[in-house]
Amino acid sequence: MGLLRCCNSVAAAASFLIRHKTYQRGTMTNLNVRSIKGIGEKTQKLLKKLNIETVDQLMHHYPRCYITYPDPIAIKDLDPGRRCIICARLIAPVRVSGRKKVCTTLVKDASGTLFLRWFHMPYLSR
């Protein structure tokens, strides 16, 4: 959640700078990240762990890696442990159960059916 919040903060920083038309390399070196709408004390502490204290540092903090996915594959071609994308149709309602908020459902494509399970994401049932 923290890293996602930081990514949202970069978008907020870009939006802030575009709205105010004040960004030039070096002019934001003293502007604190708290000056951006949506960045509070909690997010500021997360950013500080990444050595990001100014808007300039936030704008020039790039991800160290990217996850790219190949084209979708059929359910019958899935391999355990391999990260991939499938294109399937939901054939059962998403059910939420247990204290740990376990979501389960079934999906189907032309080649087969797949049982899916997520943890701690009860909003998927909506």
PyMOL commands that set and color helices and strands:
alter all, ss='L'
color gray80, all
select helices_A, chain A and resi 2-20+33-35+41-49+55-59+75-77+122-125
alter helices_A, ss='H'
color red, helices_A
select strands_A, chain A and resi 89-90+95-97+102-109+112-119
alter strands_A, ss='S'
color yellow, strands_A
deselect
rebuild
show_as cartoon
